Amino acid sequence: MANLFDPVSLGPLRLANRIMISPMCQYSANNGNAADWHMAHLSSLALSGAGLLCLEATAVSPEGRITPGCLGLWNDENEAALAKVLEVVRAVSPIPVAIQLGHAGRKASSARPWEGGRLLDVTEGGWETIAPSAIPHLDNERAPHAMTQHDLDRVRDDFATAARRAVRLGVDAIELHGAHGYLLHQFLSPIANQRDDNYGGSLENRMRFPLEVLDAVRAAVPEHIAVGMRVSATDWFDEGPSWDLEQTIAFAKALKQHGAHWVDVSSGGVTPKQKITVGPGYQVPFAEAVKRESGLLTMAVGMITDAQQAQDIVASGKADMVALGRAILYNPRWPWHAAAKLGAQLEGPCQYWRSLPPGTHRIFGDTTFGQR
């Protein structure tokens, strides 16, 4: 039986525990460049004690950004800006770092969430979007450009180029964003993909482009870099053809055959008509089924907020790891508190050893903080 604070390996990458900080968009970059906010945000999370810190969805091209404020890794300036942030992160913490590479497809060119999130017109700083088919996300939005073979080749190569940049930055792992209605998910789902060529129609065809992207990234990075993918297990849509758990399991098996080291199981995002039943751990059954049927190392995510809840998910074998998002934004020391509750230990900065309340389990081990 595994425990939340047991080590785990993502292929070549050994982690101290089974907690990943999910990639969470901050919408605070300048032309794709990491900014002061990223320095403060990521430095704080790096001290959390989690086993892995995954950077937010990072666009592989300018038109792949969800919003004008999204992080990018398509040019030297982006790379240099992120290098400065990662230099500080590594100076204060030994936490392994992953990066999520993505392309928003038809959901790109959007306003920041706190600015309404609507599709931006080109006169407002937006841009023309691309997708598997010329079908807008919302019926009243302008349609994206249906991708040609040239577009497919270019985007695939953009992923590989961004992956090489990530390796130069010294990341330990790369997660491809195949969930939440963004480009790779758009290819998987019949809701967004109505092509009649080799990239549409059958499940095999709809999986083709995401797998080509995975192959390109795997070929672009050294063997010591772990590579996985986040997926949406279901579109939560029953009014017509859509993406569902059965297809996700088939895709996870294909990911494993193509050399992926893990699958991060989320759900939804490809249609505003989705009907989601939300509750604590509501996506865990999807992760459990994918893990059981595919044998691929699996992460569970979604309303996992309590230490015992996370422990039970791992200990019962429903998932190999948990990924925390909003819970760890609200409480950046969540792993500390979980370790104290579960009687476990983790690595913490010596500058903070004296912060534990009297009687708290010694989560940092047999440490001393002497004063004269």
Secondary structure, DSSP 4 states (H G I P E B T S, - for coil): ---TTS-EEETTEEESSSEEEPP------BTTB--HHHHHHHHHHHTS--SEEEEEEEESSGGG-SSTT--B-SSHHHHHHHHHHHHHHHHH----EEEEEE--GGG-SB--GGGT-PBPPGGGT----EESSS--SSTTSPPPEEP-HHHHHHHHHHHHHHHHHHHHTT-SEEEEEE-TTSHHHHHH-TTT----STTSSSHHHHHHHHHHHHHHHHHHS-TTSEEEEEEES-----SSS---HHHHHHHHHHHHHTT--EEEEE---S-TT------TTTTHHHHHHHHHHH---EEEESS---HHHHHHHHHTTS-SEEEESHHHHH-TTHHHHHHHHHT------GGGGGGSPTT---TT-S------
